[in-house]
Amino acid sequence: FFLMSSEESLDELRRLVLSRANAACMRVFIAGDRATVGKTSICLALLGYLREQVGIRAKDLCYIKPATQSEAFDKVHQYCKQEGIECIGGSSAPIVFYSGFTRSVIQGQTKVDLDRVGQVIDELCLGKTFCIIDGVGFPGVGSCVGASNADIAKIARAPVVLVAKSGVGAAIDAHCLNAALFEQAQVPVLGALFNRAPLDGFYAKKTVEPVIQEFFKKHRVRESCYGIIPTLHQLEEENEDMQTLITTNIQHVTAHADLANLFLDACLDAFNHKREKSSFEPKREQNHISITREAIESAVLRDHGIVHTGG
């Protein structure tokens, strides 16, 4: 819907945060088109951006990975620990896909309680301003036990941003395919971030970004491409200490992604907008056109709650 400069969007985001005393917690679900595409790195950058650029207090943020295939302590958990951000993941995740879990569920020996997952997320969000929800694997992971990323995003009532490997044809095709799973579940898809673009050559960021942006403007008009993030080999070096990786990760993603508009679109999404009731009154202007609550409701609260904002 809206086109604002990054600086204007950041100012607007700060204004909204300051005006949201006792308002409901905004939620964003980060999904990926495949495993190891960089979902967790994006989640880390989102938390860092909210802390360092928007100025939200650590106690007002939270992070959760509701379903996981790994119980390892990673850089997101390290960042949350050092900043004092409440987080749930690893062995404390509501759903842990341990070896044999799928067979156990299918054979009736173990149950998956999605309502419990939603309850854990709701409890975590109490008194918070923003919650970052981290997906697992690709969107269909967990379908075999009735707990796909789409199922979890729906029970969490969180709009989705898809993270995909950068490219052109394959990247766009993967986005459309994976977005369809969420749309089928009536979960809003805000748009996409494309990660690990080559530094040079035919698929370099500077060559693919104009094409992908044009595609979204023409064919995914209710979604946004929030940026193309180039490869940074330093983030893949095992000899780097954890703190250096955290700092570099946050700075790199923030420099190449339009996170201010991502969060503003999330605030205007139907799931978060309905949760706000009367306490959230966004007003964004462009070319002297004022976007009021009535305009937002008529534009985004439709199609059974399936809403795409951006671009």
N, C-alpha and C positions, 0 to 999 in steps of 0.2 A: 504493500500500500504506500509506504512512506519512503522518501528519499531525503536523508539529512546527512550533512557532513559528520565525520566521526567526532569532531569536537563538539558540534551542536548536539549530537546524540548523547555524548557523555554528560554534557551539562544538563540535558533533559532527564537522563537517568538519575543523576545526583539529586535533582529537584524532586523527582518522584519518590526516591528513597527517603529523603528528609520529610516528605509530607505523609509518610505511611506509618505513623505511630499507631501501634496496636492493630495493624492490618494483617491480613492472612499471608502466609508464607508462599512466595512464588516458587514454582518448580519447573525445572528443565530436565528432560531425559535425553542423554547422549547415547545414541545407538551407532553401530558401525556396519559397513557393508560386508565385513569379514573380521575374523579374529586378528589381533595384533596390527590393526590399521591405525592405532593411535588414540582410541577413545579415552583412555585413562590420562594420557598426556594433555588432551583437550580439556578434560575435567579439571586437571591441575591448573591449567592456564585460566579457566573460568573462575576458579576460586581465587587465584592470585590477582586477577583483574578486579574482582569485586572488592578484595581487601585493599589493594594498593592504588588502584585508579579511582574506583567509586568511593572508597573510604568507609566501607561497611565493617563494623566491628566483628571480630572473630566469633564472638558469642552469638551473633545474629546470622551466622552461616552454618550450613551443615552439608554433609556429603554421605551418600549411601550407595553401595553396590549391592542391590537386593539379591542378585543371583550371581554366583561365581564358580569358575572352574579351577581357581587357584586360591590357596589360603596364604600365599606369600605376602610379606610386608613390603609394600612398594612406595614410590616417591609421593603419591597422593597421601597415603597414611602418614608418611614422615612429615609432610608439610602440615597436615592437619594437627599432628601431635605437637609440632614446634610452635604453631600459631595459636593453638587452643580452640580449633574448630572441631565440633562434635562430628564424629564419623562412624559409620558402620560398614564393615566389609570383611573379607577374609573369612576366618573361621566363625566370626560372629554374624555373617550374612544370613538372612532368613532361609535362603536356599543355597546349598552347596552341592554342586554336581560332582560328587566323589565317584570313584570307579565302582560301577555296578548299580549306581543310583537309578538310572533309567529303567533297567530290568526290574529292579525292586518295585518301582512305582507301577509299571505296566502289569506286573504280576500281583499287585495288590498288597504287597508287604510293607510299602511305605506310601504315605499320602503327602500331596503338596497342597498346602493351605494358602491360597491366594489372598483370602480375606485377612489372614494373619500378616501377610506381606504388606498389605495396605495399611493395616493397623500400626505396624512398626514404622512405616514411613510417616503416617499421620502423627504419631507420638514424637518422632524425631523433629518434625517441622513445627511443633508447638513453640510459639514465641520467637520463631526465626523469621528472617527477611527473605532469604533465598536458599533453596535446596538444590544441589546438583545430584542428579541420579544417573549412575553409570550403568550402561547396559553390559551384556555379556556376549562375546562372540559376534555372530551375524544375527540379524533380526529374528530368524526362525529358530535359533537355539532355544531349546526348552519346549518346543511345540509338542514333542513326544510325551511330555508329562503335563501338558496343559498350562505351561508357564513360559511362553515365548516372551521375547522382549515387548511385543505388542500387548500381550496379556498383562505384563507387569506395568507398562506405561499407562494402560487403561485403569488398572486398579489404583495406581498412584495419582491418576488424573493430572498427568504431566504432558505438555506438548513436547514434540521430539525434534531434535536436530540430528541429522544423519552425517556421520563422518565416513568419507570414502577415499580410496586411493586416487590420487590425481591422474588426469588423463583427459581424453575428450569422449570419444564414442563409448568405450567400455565404462568409463566413469559415470557418464550420464545414464547409460542403460542400467547400471547397477543401482543408481539412485532411484530411478523410476520403479524398478522391480521391488526394491526394499521398501520404498515409500508406500507401495500398494498394500503391503501386509498391515501396516499401521492404519491406513485409510479404511481397509476392510473391517478393522476392529473399532472404527470410529474414533481414532486417536489423531489429533491434529499434527501435521508435519510442518514445521516452520521453514525448513530449508536445509542447506547442506554446507559442510566445510570439506574441502578437498585437500588431503594431506600428502606430504612427501613428494612434491613435484620435483623433477630433476632440476639441477642448477643451470643446465644449458641444453641445447639441442631442440629437436622438433617438439618435445613435450615440456619444455621449460615453462615456468610460471608465466613469464611475459608473453608467451605465444598462446597458451591455452586459456588464460583467464578471460580475455575479451570474448572468446568463443563460448565459454561456459556461461558467462554473464548474459550474453545475448540469447542463449538457449532458454535460460530461466525467465528472462523478460518476455520472450515470445510464447513459451510453452508451459511454464510452471509459474503462472502469473501471481498465484497466491503464496508462493514460496520465495525465498531469497538464497542466493549463493553468498555466504558470509565471508568467503575468502579462499584463496589458494595458498597453502602453506608449503614453502619449499623445504627440501631435505636439508637437515643440519647434521652432519656426521658426528659432531661433538656429542649429540644426544645419544648416539649409539655406541660410544666408546666406554668399555667396561672399566677402564682405569680412572675415570672421572669420579670424584667423590659425590656423595648423594646431594649435598647442599649446592654444589656447583651445577649439577644436573637440574635441580629444582629451579634455581634462579634463571638458568639459561632457557629452560623449557618455557617458563612463564613469559619471559621477554620475547622469545622468538615467535610464539603463537600470537601474542598480543600485537606484535609489530605487523603481522600479515593478515589478521582476521578482524572483521568489523564486529567486535564483541558488544559494543554499545548498542547497535541496532539489533543484534541478536537478543539481548536482554529486553530491550523495549518491545520487540515483537512478542516475546514470551509474556510480558506483562499484559499485552493486548489480546492474547489468545483466549479463546472461549473458556477453557478449563480454569485458568487463573483469573480471568475477568469475572466469571460467575462466583468464584470463591471470595472475591473482594467485596461483593455486594455494593454498598454505597461509599466505602472508604477509599476507593481508588478511582480518581477522576483524571485520566490522562487527557492532555490537550496538546496536540502537536500541530505546528503551522508550517505551511510551505506555499509560496506564492500567494500569501494573504488568505489562504483557505484554512479555516479552523476545524479541526476534527473533534467533535464533541461525543459525549456518551451515546447520544441517540444515533449518530452516524456510525459509531463503532458497532453498536448492537445490531443495526440494520445490515451492516456489511459483513460482520463476522459470526454472529450468533445464528447460524442457519445450518442446513444440511445435516440435521441430527447431531449438531455439535462438531462436525468436521470442519475445521477452519484452517486456512493457510494464510499467514501474514507475511509481509515483506515484499521486496522488489516490485 
